[in-house]
């Protein structure tokens, strides 16, 4: 479900951020890509990265016209979702793979590097997706919730902009978010074609995969991920850590 994917994206970013920050000292190829993740542990960059990664964790489901992401921005995302569904071969095909995660990350990096306005649009969309997936709004009031989402998204972007967030790491965050989605869906009973275009689906053995939307996800996985995200935020933002 949407909120589970968003929370898993946030948790994965908070988990890998220290490793990314350590790249400059690793030497070799790691040091070459280090500028892409510069400053990821500063408070503003860490919050921005977590929001972007949470939103990016929704991107693979753009192949599903009834998914949260397809309903987020009205007819525009619905039409886009229908097109992606057709082009990717249906739900849980091309977009649920390592290929898509890398392609989305590389595309976002090029956009951030060459077109600042496009970069900002992507950031705003990712923040909006994260808020939508987490259910920010008024239950049963779609239009009111939409305006609330827009207001909070705009406010968050302005605050992050005022803090000098650079988004050099945008491509990495997009790729990590997509990867979090793929990992999560591999834990369900249907699995994912991780090595697409190969058709083999990666799934837990012995048919022990989770059933989407059932009690285990809603009452166990979701709350557990929420606790993990809060705990990691507390750890990463602790004064002695940063």
DRENFI-663311 format. One line per field, with one value per residue (C-alpha): residue number from 1; residue in three letters; z, y, x. Coordinates in steps of 0.25 Angstrom, whole numbers, plus 5000, padded with zeros to 4 digits. Layout:
N
seq = NUM|...
type = Ala|...
z = Z|...
y = Y|...
x = X|...
This chain:
242
seq = 1|2|3|4|5|6|7|8|9|10|11|12|13|14|15|16|17|18|19|20|21|22|23|24|25|26|27|28|29|30|31|32|33|34|35|36|37|38|39|40|41|42|43|44|45|46|47|48|49|50|51|52|53|54|55|56|57|58|59|60|61|62|63|64|65|66|67|68|69|70|71|72|73|74|75|76|77|78|79|80|81|82|83|84|85|86|87|88|89|90|91|92|93|94|95|96|97|98|99|100|101|102|103|104|105|106|107|108|109|110|111|112|113|114|115|116|117|118|119|120|121|122|123|124|125|126|127|128|129|130|131|132|133|134|135|136|137|138|139|140|141|142|143|144|145|146|147|148|149|150|151|152|153|154|155|156|157|158|159|160|161|162|163|164|165|166|167|168|169|170|171|172|173|174|175|176|177|178|179|180|181|182|183|184|185|186|187|188|189|190|191|192|193|194|195|196|197|198|199|200|201|202|203|204|205|206|207|208|209|210|211|212|213|214|215|216|217|218|219|220|221|222|223|224|225|226|227|228|229|230|231|232|233|234|235|236|237|238|239|240|241|242
type = Unk|Unk|Unk|Unk|Unk|Unk|Unk|Unk|Unk|Unk|Unk|Unk|Unk|Unk|Unk|Unk|Unk|Unk|Unk|Unk|Unk|Unk|Unk|Unk|Unk|Unk|Unk|Unk|Unk|Unk|Unk|Unk|Unk|Unk|Unk|Unk|Unk|Unk|Unk|Unk|Unk|Unk|Unk|Unk|Unk|Unk|Unk|Unk|Unk|Unk|Unk|Unk|Unk|Unk|Unk|Unk|Unk|Unk|Unk|Unk|Unk|Unk|Unk|Unk|Unk|Unk|Unk|Unk|Unk|Unk|Unk|Unk|Unk|Unk|Unk|Unk|Unk|Unk|Unk|Unk|Unk|Unk|Unk|Unk|Unk|Unk|Unk|Unk|Unk|Unk|Unk|Unk|Unk|Unk|Unk|Unk|Unk|Unk|Unk|Unk|Unk|Unk|Unk|Unk|Unk|Unk|Unk|Unk|Unk|Unk|Unk|Unk|Unk|Unk|Unk|Unk|Unk|Unk|Unk|Unk|Unk|Unk|Unk|Unk|Unk|Unk|Unk|Unk|Unk|Unk|Unk|Unk|Unk|Unk|Unk|Unk|Unk|Unk|Unk|Unk|Unk|Unk|Unk|Unk|Unk|Unk|Unk|Unk|Unk|Unk|Unk|Unk|Unk|Unk|Unk|Unk|Unk|Unk|Unk|Unk|Unk|Unk|Unk|Unk|Unk|Unk|Unk|Unk|Unk|Unk|Unk|Unk|Unk|Unk|Unk|Unk|Unk|Unk|Unk|Unk|Unk|Unk|Unk|Unk|Unk|Unk|Unk|Unk|Unk|Unk|Unk|Unk|Unk|Unk|Unk|Unk|Unk|Unk|Unk|Unk|Unk|Unk|Unk|Unk|Unk|Unk|Unk|Unk|Unk|Unk|Unk|Unk|Unk|Unk|Unk|Unk|Unk|Unk|Unk|Unk|Unk|Unk|Unk|Unk|Unk|Unk|Unk|Unk|Unk|Unk|Unk|Unk|Unk|Unk|Unk|Unk|Unk|Unk|Unk|Unk|Unk|Unk
z = 5000|4998|5012|5014|5002|5006|5020|5014|5005|5017|5025|5015|5012|5027|5027|5016|5018|5027|5016|5005|5014|5016|5001|5000|5009|5001|4989|4975|4968|4981|4983|4968|4971|4985|4980|4977|4992|4998|5011|5012|5027|5030|5036|5024|5014|5022|5024|5009|5005|5013|5007|4993|4995|5002|4990|4980|4986|4980|4966|4961|4964|4953|4944|4952|4949|4962|4971|4980|4971|4959|4967|4973|4963|4956|4941|4938|4947|4943|4928|4930|4938|4927|4917|4926|4929|4914|4911|4923|4920|4932|4947|4953|4941|4935|4946|4957|4954|4956|4942|4945|4958|4951|4940|4948|4957|4945|4939|4951|4953|4939|4941|4954|4948|4935|4938|4952|4949|4945|4958|4966|4960|4963|4977|4979|4973|4981|4994|4990|4987|5000|5008|4999|5002|5017|5017|5020|5019|5024|5022|5012|5007|4994|4990|5004|5006|4992|4996|5009|5002|4993|5004|5012|5000|4996|5011|5012|4999|5003|5016|5010|4999|5010|5017|5004|5001|4988|4983|4977|4982|4975|4966|4977|4985|4974|4971|4986|4987|4975|4980|4993|4986|4978|4991|4998|4987|4986|5000|4995|4990|4975|4976|4965|4952|4958|4946|4936|4924|4930|4934|4946|4959|4972|4983|4997|4997|5002|4998|5011|5004|5010|5005|5001|5010|5020|5035|5035|5027|5033|5048|5048|5036|5035|5050|5051|5039|5046|5059|5050|5043|5056|5063|5051|5050|5065|5063|5051|5056|5070|5072|5076|5062|5053
y = 5000|5014|5018|5006|5009|5023|5019|5009|5019|5029|5018|5013|5027|5029|5016|5018|5033|5031|5021|5031|5042|5033|5032|5043|5035|5022|5026|5021|5021|5024|5037|5041|5040|5047|5061|5055|5052|5064|5068|5058|5057|5072|5074|5081|5072|5059|5064|5067|5054|5046|5053|5052|5037|5034|5040|5033|5020|5022|5023|5009|5008|5018|5006|5004|5014|5011|5013|5025|5032|5031|5038|5049|5060|5057|5054|5057|5046|5036|5038|5037|5024|5018|5021|5015|5003|5001|5003|4995|4983|4984|4985|4980|4978|4988|4999|4988|4985|4990|4995|5005|5009|5012|5019|5028|5032|5035|5043|5051|5053|5059|5068|5073|5076|5083|5089|5095|5098|5083|5079|5087|5082|5068|5071|5077|5065|5056|5063|5064|5049|5046|5054|5048|5034|5037|5041|5056|5062|5061|5047|5047|5061|5059|5074|5079|5069|5073|5087|5083|5075|5087|5096|5087|5083|5098|5102|5090|5093|5108|5105|5095|5105|5116|5106|5105|5090|5087|5074|5069|5055|5056|5044|5035|5038|5035|5022|5018|5021|5012|5001|5002|4999|4988|4981|4983|4977|4965|4962|4961|4948|4953|4957|4966|4964|4970|4967|4971|4969|4955|4950|4942|4948|4949|4945|4939|4924|4915|4925|4933|4946|4957|4960|4974|4982|4971|4972|4969|4980|4990|4986|4981|4986|5000|5003|4997|5005|5017|5014|5011|5025|5033|5025|5028|5042|5044|5037|5044|5058|5056|5067|5058|5050|5062
x = 5000|5004|5007|5016|5024|5026|5030|5040|5046|5048|5054|5063|5069|5071|5078|5088|5091|5103|5109|5107|5113|5125|5128|5138|5148|5146|5154|5153|5140|5133|5140|5137|5122|5123|5119|5105|5103|5110|5104|5093|5095|5092|5078|5072|5078|5074|5060|5059|5065|5056|5043|5048|5052|5038|5031|5040|5036|5023|5028|5028|5013|5011|5008|4995|4984|4977|4989|4991|5001|4991|4981|4990|4989|4976|4974|4988|4994|4983|4986|5001|4998|4990|5001|5012|5003|5002|5017|5023|5014|5004|5005|5018|5026|5037|5035|5037|5051|5066|5066|5055|5061|5074|5068|5059|5071|5080|5069|5066|5081|5083|5070|5076|5090|5085|5071|5069|5054|5052|5059|5050|5038|5042|5045|5031|5025|5032|5029|5014|5014|5020|5010|4998|5003|5004|4990|4992|4978|4964|4958|4946|4950|4958|4958|4961|4972|4978|4978|4985|4995|4998|5000|5009|5017|5019|5023|5033|5039|5041|5047|5057|5060|5063|5072|5081|5077|5085|5079|5092|5087|5073|5077|5082|5069|5060|5067|5068|5053|5049|5058|5051|5038|5043|5049|5035|5027|5037|5032|5018|5012|5013|5027|5035|5042|5055|5064|5054|5053|5055|5041|5045|5039|5046|5037|5039|5039|5029|5018|5020|5019|5010|4996|4995|4986|4983|4984|4999|5003|4993|4994|5009|5017|5012|5013|5027|5032|5027|5035|5047|5046|5044|5056|5065|5061|5064|5078|5082|5078|5084|5094|5105|5103|5103
